[in-house]
Amino acid sequence: MNRLQRIRRISGWLRRLTLLLAVALVGAVAFALGVPGQTLITLGNGQLNQLLGSGAFGGSAAIAVFAPMGLLLALGLYWLQRLFGEYQRGHFFTDGNMRCYLWLVWLKVAWFAYSLLWPPVVAGLVPAVKASGAAVTVELGTLVELAVLVLIVHVLREAQRLHDENEAFV
């Protein structure tokens, strides 16, 4: 088996594993939202679990706050399995790959932005949280990581465009 075939086979397995992970995550989130007081799975750095366990935050409000996170997670898993699908077909430096990379990076940026927004939203919805204060944490390492990822993807995109122009010229 040559290296390309091995990469394609591994990519196929990783794609299946990503789909299985998606199913497992849906089950884990349902478990976390459905079983108040559980400590196995934490949502929102554990803050949502504390609110659910205390009874100050109802299930429907928790679902409304967690829905954007769930959507971002589902989209991230979709684009990751799609990227592995591209690799499985032997497409490594294509527009399809670049689209997957861009989606994955911008979804990570959106996740970071929403992680900053949801604590004040919860504080506005739940008076008990407003009184105690909602914690918003910004990790400098994550911010730097996001900036580097965005820059790398855009450099790759421009390099791919330049390569495509050169190929068209020859």
Order of alpha helices (4+ residues) and beta strands (2+ residues): alpha-alpha-alpha-alpha-alpha-alpha
